[in-house]
Amino acid sequence: LQKIKRSKYKAVTEEEEKDSLPLQTMCGAIFDAILVHMMNTVSTPDTWQPLKRTMVQALNKQKVPNTLKIMEKHYMDSDIITLQEVSASLIDQARKSAIGKKFHIIAPANLDAVRDQNSVV
């Protein structure tokens, strides 16, 4: 999480900028509590928690390898591929993969290390 900066959003007051991080944290905690309550209401923890672990593994921990597999399976015949919000890790691994052998990967010279969201051709 990052402060909502007045320098970027002129309508934000000093107080709103100062309070933005604690408010984002609280909203995240409320959202998580609602999700846990919903899951415990419609199911039991021994049912939904293994499903959550499987989803986290596939969608977060294995996101880069899974994305590269999809690209190699479905997009290798493309003339050009454009991607948004790409991590530096995906760019690095793509360059070392079959994709990097076929395509010239163009990424920003100064990758966004904080948000790790980069546009790539």
N, C-alpha and C positions, 0 to 999 in steps of 0.2 A: 504494500500500500504506500501511496505517496500523498503528500499534501496537495490540495487543490490550490494552485498558486494564483495570486492576484496578478502577477506579471503575465500570465497566460489568459486568465479570465477576468477582464476588467470589472465586471459586475460583482465579483466576490469581494466582500469587506475583509478588513484585517482580522476581525473576530472569526468570520467564517473560515478564513484560511487557517487560523490557529486551531479551530475546533474540527476541521475537516478530517484529520487522521483519527482522533478518538471516535468521531461519529461513524466513519467507515468501519472501524473495528467493531463498534457496537452493532451496526447493521449486519455485518458478517456473522457475528455471534447469534443474533436473533434469527437470521436465515438458517444457520446450522441447527439451532434448537428446533425450529419449525420442521425442518426435514427429518431430524431424529424422531420427533414426536409423531409425525405422519407415518414414518416407517414402522415405529413400534406399535402404532394403532392398527395399521393394515396387515402387519406381519409380526414375526418374532425376531429378535436379534440374531438367533442362530440360523435364520433363513436369509435375512437381508444383508448381514455383515459379510458373509462369504461372497455374495453377489457384488457388493461394493468393492471388496478386495480385487475381484476379477476385473471389474471395470477400471479401477485405478491402475492396475497393472497394464491393461490394454491401451487405455486412453492417455495415461500420463507417463508411466515409467517406460513403456515401449512405443511411445508416440512416434519418435523419429524412425526407428526401424520399420514400424507398420506403415508409416507414410511413404517411405522409400519403396517398400514392397508394392504398394498400390500404384505408385508412379511407374515402377519397372514393369508391372503387369499390364497396365492400361494406357500408358502415355508414351511409350518408347517410339511409336510411329508418328508422334506429333512433330510438327516443324518448330514450334515454340511452346514453352510452358512458362506461365507467370504464376508466382506465388506471393501471398501477402502474409505478414505476421509470422515470418520464418525465423526459427532460432539459429544462432550461430552454429550450434551443434549439427542441425540438419544440413546447413550449407557445407560444413566440413565433411560430413559423412557422405553427402551426395557427390561431392567432388572425388571421393575415393571409390565410389560405386560404379556400376554399369552406366548410370545416368551421367556421371562425370566423364566417362570415356566417350559417350555419344554427343553430349551437349556441352557448349561453352557456358559455364555458369557465371552470370554477372550479378554481383552483390555489391552493396555499398562499401566504399573503401573504409569508412568508419562505421563499423557495426554498432547498433544500439545495444550496449552491454547491460544497461539498467532494465529496460523493458524487454529486451531480447525479441523484438518484433521488427523484422526487416523485410523489405520487398526484394524479390529476386526474379531475374529473367533467366 
